[in-house]
């Protein structure tokens, strides 16, 4: 019996994908965390407040740590202007910025390749931050993802955990997509106090060349929110 693709013949399809047996069927797991969700909508990532700004063109990126101790290699993975997958490994030089040779149109993941980052690592251009790795975390925590060309993301699971213990406070969260032509759709909205889980019998599809984010706001004061998104990136049948 096959799952998703004819080449997946095991009854443990997710295990095969996690083991990276197939290039055209890849697990995508997004972990997002925001310690200070205020009363206006902001993207769930550990860089803090406001809505995430996507680049309007492919950019070289500056990578720097807040600690002179950080000299490890950092892997940047994203997309070029044609939405094709690209990556680059940068060696940190502490508090001295290092610039990529690759131009990134989208940045999907940032992770250190050795050690433990003492400082906060910021990936930016012209004062706008596009990636962020908190001290001692090693990778970014962000519900920010863009599907490559000729691929769709199928979301099966979404788990939300709120830090509020006040029965009169709640969080409102919403999903957002942005197409390559700039069309923005906020397709879902939900209000909750602590924990909520969505297991989708029919997965939600994020089409090719589409930005996907989760935004949230607090009913009053500040809240903290963590989100897990589990899905599968499949190559389109062309």
The 8 nearest C-alpha neighbors of each residue, nearest first, counted from 0:
[[1, 8, 2, 9, 10, 7, 5, 6],
 [2, 0, 8, 7, 5, 4, 3, 9],
 [1, 3, 4, 7, 12, 8, 0, 5],
 [4, 2, 1, 5, 7, 24, 233, 12],
 [5, 3, 6, 2, 7, 1, 24, 23],
 [4, 6, 1, 7, 2, 3, 8, 0],
 [5, 7, 4, 8, 1, 21, 2, 3],
 [8, 6, 1, 5, 2, 4, 9, 12],
 [7, 9, 1, 0, 6, 10, 2, 5],
 [8, 10, 11, 12, 7, 1, 0, 15],
 [11, 9, 12, 8, 0, 1, 2, 7],
 [12, 10, 9, 14, 13, 15, 8, 16],
 [11, 13, 15, 14, 9, 10, 2, 16],
 [14, 12, 16, 15, 11, 17, 26, 18],
 [15, 13, 17, 11, 16, 12, 18, 19],
 [14, 16, 18, 12, 13, 17, 20, 19],
 [15, 17, 19, 13, 18, 14, 25, 26],
 [16, 18, 14, 19, 15, 26, 13, 25],
 [17, 19, 15, 16, 20, 14, 21, 13],
 [20, 18, 16, 17, 21, 15, 25, 22],
 [19, 21, 18, 15, 16, 22, 17, 24],
 [22, 20, 19, 23, 24, 16, 25, 15],
 [21, 23, 24, 25, 20, 19, 234, 16],
 [22, 24, 234, 21, 233, 25, 232, 4],
 [25, 23, 233, 21, 22, 232, 16, 231],
 [26, 24, 232, 16, 231, 27, 23, 233],
 [25, 27, 231, 16, 230, 17, 232, 28],
 [28, 26, 230, 231, 229, 25, 232, 29],
 [29, 27, 229, 228, 230, 26, 30, 227],
 [28, 30, 228, 227, 142, 31, 27, 229],
 [29, 31, 227, 140, 226, 141, 142, 228],
 [32, 30, 141, 140, 142, 226, 44, 225],
 [31, 33, 225, 44, 45, 140, 224, 43],
 [32, 34, 45, 44, 43, 224, 223, 35],
 [35, 33, 223, 36, 224, 32, 222, 45],
 [34, 36, 223, 221, 222, 33, 37, 47],
 [37, 35, 222, 221, 223, 216, 217, 33],
 [38, 36, 221, 217, 216, 39, 35, 220],
 [37, 39, 217, 216, 219, 218, 220, 40],
 [40, 38, 216, 37, 41, 217, 215, 36],
 [39, 41, 216, 215, 214, 38, 49, 42],
 [42, 40, 49, 50, 214, 215, 48, 43],
 [41, 43, 214, 50, 51, 213, 44, 49],
 [44, 42, 33, 31, 214, 142, 32, 141],
 [45, 43, 141, 32, 31, 33, 140, 46],
 [44, 46, 33, 32, 47, 140, 141, 43],
 [47, 45, 44, 131, 48, 33, 133, 130],
 [48, 46, 45, 33, 44, 35, 49, 34],
 [47, 49, 41, 36, 50, 46, 35, 42],
 [48, 50, 41, 42, 51, 40, 47, 39],
 [49, 51, 41, 42, 52, 48, 40, 214],
 [50, 52, 42, 53, 49, 41, 129, 143],
 [53, 51, 50, 54, 129, 127, 128, 49],
 [52, 54, 51, 55, 105, 129, 104, 210],
 [55, 53, 56, 104, 52, 57, 105, 58],
 [54, 56, 53, 57, 104, 58, 52, 105],
 [57, 55, 54, 104, 58, 80, 103, 53],
 [56, 58, 104, 103, 102, 80, 79, 54],
 [59, 57, 102, 103, 60, 104, 56, 124],
 [58, 60, 102, 99, 101, 103, 100, 98],
 [61, 59, 124, 99, 123, 98, 58, 122],
 [60, 62, 98, 123, 122, 97, 96, 124],
 [63, 61, 122, 97, 96, 121, 98, 60],
 [62, 64, 96, 121, 120, 94, 95, 97],
 [65, 63, 120, 94, 66, 93, 119, 118],
 [64, 66, 118, 119, 94, 120, 67, 63],
 [67, 65, 118, 68, 64, 93, 94, 69],
 [66, 68, 93, 94, 69, 65, 64, 92],
 [69, 67, 66, 93, 70, 117, 118, 116],
 [70, 68, 93, 67, 71, 116, 66, 117],
 [69, 71, 91, 92, 93, 68, 90, 72],
 [72, 70, 91, 90, 69, 113, 73, 112],
 [71, 73, 90, 112, 89, 111, 91, 88],
 [72, 74, 111, 89, 88, 112, 110, 90],
 [73, 75, 88, 110, 109, 87, 111, 89],
 [76, 74, 109, 87, 86, 108, 88, 73],
 [77, 75, 86, 108, 107, 85, 106, 109],
 [76, 78, 106, 107, 105, 85, 84, 86],
 [77, 79, 84, 82, 105, 83, 85, 104],
 [78, 80, 104, 82, 103, 81, 83, 85],
 [79, 81, 104, 82, 57, 78, 56, 103],
 [80, 82, 79, 83, 148, 78, 104, 147],
 [83, 81, 78, 147, 79, 148, 80, 208],
 [82, 84, 78, 81, 79, 147, 148, 85],
 [85, 83, 78, 77, 147, 82, 79, 86],
 [86, 84, 78, 77, 76, 79, 83, 87],
 [87, 85, 76, 75, 77, 88, 84, 74],
 [86, 88, 75, 74, 89, 76, 101, 85],
 [89, 87, 74, 73, 75, 72, 90, 86],
 [88, 90, 73, 72, 91, 87, 74, 99],
 [91, 89, 72, 71, 73, 70, 92, 88],
 [90, 92, 70, 71, 93, 72, 89, 69],
 [91, 93, 70, 95, 94, 90, 69, 96],
 [92, 94, 67, 69, 64, 95, 66, 70],
 [93, 95, 64, 67, 65, 63, 66, 96],
 [96, 94, 92, 93, 63, 97, 64, 91],
 [97, 95, 63, 62, 61, 94, 98, 92],
 [98, 96, 62, 61, 63, 95, 91, 99],
 [99, 97, 61, 60, 62, 96, 100, 59],
 [100, 98, 101, 60, 59, 61, 97, 89],
 [99, 101, 59, 98, 102, 87, 60, 89],
 [102, 100, 99, 59, 103, 87, 86, 58],
 [101, 103, 59, 58, 57, 100, 104, 79],
 [104, 102, 57, 58, 79, 105, 78, 59],
 [105, 103, 57, 79, 80, 78, 56, 54],
 [104, 106, 78, 77, 103, 107, 79, 145],
 [105, 107, 77, 108, 76, 103, 78, 129],
 [108, 106, 77, 144, 76, 105, 145, 143],
 [107, 109, 76, 106, 75, 77, 110, 139],
 [108, 110, 75, 138, 74, 139, 76, 130],
 [111, 109, 138, 74, 137, 73, 112, 108],
 [110, 112, 73, 137, 113, 72, 74, 138],
 [113, 111, 72, 73, 110, 74, 71, 114],
 [114, 112, 111, 71, 115, 72, 73, 116],
 [113, 115, 116, 71, 112, 111, 137, 69],
 [116, 114, 135, 117, 137, 113, 136, 111],
 [115, 117, 135, 134, 118, 69, 137, 114],
 [116, 118, 134, 135, 66, 115, 69, 68],
 [119, 117, 134, 66, 65, 116, 64, 120],
 [118, 120, 134, 133, 65, 64, 132, 121],
 [121, 119, 64, 132, 63, 131, 118, 133],
 [120, 122, 131, 63, 62, 130, 123, 64],
 [123, 121, 62, 130, 61, 129, 128, 131],
 [122, 124, 128, 61, 129, 127, 60, 121],
 [123, 125, 60, 127, 126, 61, 128, 59],
 [126, 124, 127, 123, 128, 61, 60, 58],
 [125, 127, 124, 123, 128, 129, 122, 61],
 [128, 126, 123, 124, 125, 129, 52, 122],
 [127, 129, 123, 130, 122, 126, 124, 121],
 [130, 128, 123, 122, 127, 106, 131, 52],
 [131, 129, 122, 128, 121, 123, 109, 132],
 [130, 132, 121, 139, 120, 46, 122, 133],
 [133, 131, 139, 120, 138, 119, 137, 134],
 [134, 132, 119, 136, 135, 120, 131, 139],
 [133, 135, 118, 119, 117, 136, 116, 132],
 [134, 136, 116, 115, 117, 137, 133, 118],
 [137, 135, 133, 134, 138, 132, 116, 139],
 [138, 136, 111, 110, 135, 116, 132, 115],
 [139, 137, 110, 132, 136, 109, 111, 140],
 [138, 140, 132, 131, 109, 141, 110, 133],
 [141, 139, 31, 30, 44, 45, 32, 138],
 [142, 140, 44, 31, 143, 30, 43, 139],
 [141, 143, 31, 212, 43, 29, 213, 44],
 [144, 142, 212, 141, 211, 107, 145, 210],
 [143, 145, 211, 107, 210, 142, 212, 146],
 [146, 144, 210, 209, 211, 147, 208, 107],
 [145, 147, 208, 207, 209, 151, 150, 152],
 [148, 146, 82, 208, 150, 83, 207, 149],
 [147, 149, 207, 82, 208, 150, 83, 146],
 [148, 150, 235, 207, 234, 147, 151, 208],
 [151, 149, 234, 207, 235, 148, 233, 147],
 [152, 150, 206, 207, 233, 205, 232, 146],
 [151, 153, 232, 205, 204, 231, 154, 233],
 [152, 154, 204, 231, 230, 203, 202, 232],
 [155, 153, 230, 203, 202, 229, 156, 152],
 [156, 154, 202, 199, 230, 229, 198, 153],
 [157, 155, 198, 229, 197, 228, 154, 199],
 [156, 158, 228, 197, 227, 196, 229, 159],
 [159, 157, 196, 227, 226, 195, 197, 228],
 [158, 160, 226, 195, 194, 225, 196, 161],
 [161, 159, 194, 225, 193, 224, 226, 162],
 [162, 160, 193, 224, 163, 223, 194, 192],
 [161, 163, 223, 224, 222, 193, 164, 160],
 [162, 164, 165, 161, 222, 193, 192, 168],
 [165, 163, 166, 162, 193, 168, 192, 161],
 [164, 166, 167, 168, 163, 169, 192, 162],
 [167, 165, 168, 164, 192, 169, 163, 193],
 [168, 166, 165, 169, 218, 192, 164, 219],
 [169, 167, 165, 166, 218, 219, 192, 163],
 [168, 170, 192, 218, 191, 217, 171, 167],
 [171, 169, 217, 191, 190, 216, 192, 218],
 [170, 172, 190, 216, 215, 189, 217, 191],
 [171, 173, 215, 189, 214, 188, 170, 190],
 [174, 172, 188, 187, 214, 213, 215, 189],
 [173, 175, 213, 187, 185, 186, 212, 214],
 [174, 176, 185, 212, 184, 211, 213, 186],
 [175, 177, 211, 184, 210, 183, 209, 185],
 [176, 178, 183, 210, 182, 209, 181, 184],
 [179, 177, 209, 181, 182, 180, 208, 210],
 [178, 180, 181, 208, 209, 177, 182, 210],
 [181, 179, 178, 182, 177, 183, 209, 208],
 [182, 180, 178, 179, 177, 183, 209, 176],
 [181, 183, 178, 177, 180, 184, 179, 176],
 [184, 182, 177, 176, 181, 185, 178, 175],
 [185, 183, 176, 186, 175, 177, 182, 174],
 [186, 184, 175, 174, 187, 176, 173, 183],
 [185, 187, 184, 174, 175, 188, 173, 176],
 [188, 186, 173, 174, 185, 189, 175, 172],
 [187, 189, 173, 172, 174, 171, 190, 186],
 [188, 190, 172, 171, 173, 191, 187, 170],
 [191, 189, 171, 170, 172, 169, 188, 192],
 [190, 192, 170, 169, 193, 171, 189, 194],
 [193, 191, 169, 170, 161, 163, 194, 168],
 [192, 194, 161, 160, 191, 163, 162, 195],
 [195, 193, 160, 159, 161, 192, 196, 191],
 [194, 196, 159, 158, 160, 197, 193, 191],
 [197, 195, 158, 157, 159, 198, 194, 156],
 [196, 198, 157, 156, 199, 158, 195, 155],
 [199, 197, 156, 155, 200, 196, 157, 202],
 [198, 200, 155, 201, 202, 197, 156, 203],
 [199, 201, 202, 198, 155, 203, 156, 197],
 [200, 202, 199, 203, 155, 198, 154, 153],
 [203, 201, 155, 154, 199, 153, 200, 204],
 [202, 204, 154, 153, 201, 205, 155, 199],
 [205, 203, 153, 152, 206, 202, 154, 151],
 [204, 206, 152, 151, 153, 209, 203, 207],
 [207, 205, 151, 209, 204, 208, 152, 146],
 [208, 206, 150, 148, 151, 146, 209, 149],
 [209, 207, 146, 148, 147, 179, 82, 178],
 [208, 210, 178, 145, 146, 207, 177, 206],
 [209, 211, 145, 177, 176, 144, 178, 146],
 [212, 210, 176, 144, 175, 143, 145, 209],
 [213, 211, 143, 175, 142, 174, 176, 214],
 [212, 214, 174, 173, 42, 142, 43, 175],
 [215, 213, 42, 41, 173, 172, 43, 40],
 [216, 214, 172, 40, 171, 41, 173, 42],
 [215, 217, 40, 38, 39, 171, 37, 36],
 [218, 216, 170, 38, 219, 37, 222, 36],
 [217, 219, 169, 168, 38, 170, 216, 220],
 [220, 218, 217, 38, 168, 221, 37, 169],
 [219, 221, 37, 38, 217, 222, 218, 36],
 [222, 220, 37, 36, 35, 217, 219, 223],
 [223, 221, 36, 35, 217, 163, 162, 224],
 [222, 224, 34, 162, 35, 33, 36, 161],
 [223, 225, 161, 33, 160, 32, 162, 34],
 [224, 226, 32, 160, 31, 159, 33, 161],
 [227, 225, 159, 31, 158, 30, 160, 32],
 [226, 228, 30, 158, 157, 29, 31, 229],
 [229, 227, 157, 29, 28, 156, 30, 226],
 [230, 228, 28, 156, 155, 154, 27, 157],
 [229, 231, 154, 27, 153, 155, 26, 28],
 [230, 232, 26, 153, 27, 25, 152, 233],
 [231, 233, 152, 25, 24, 151, 26, 153],
 [234, 232, 24, 150, 151, 23, 231, 235],
 [233, 235, 150, 23, 149, 236, 151, 24],
 [234, 236, 150, 149, 237, 233, 151, 207],
 [237, 235, 234, 149, 233, 150, 4, 23],
 [236, 235, 149, 234, 150, 148, 233, 151]]
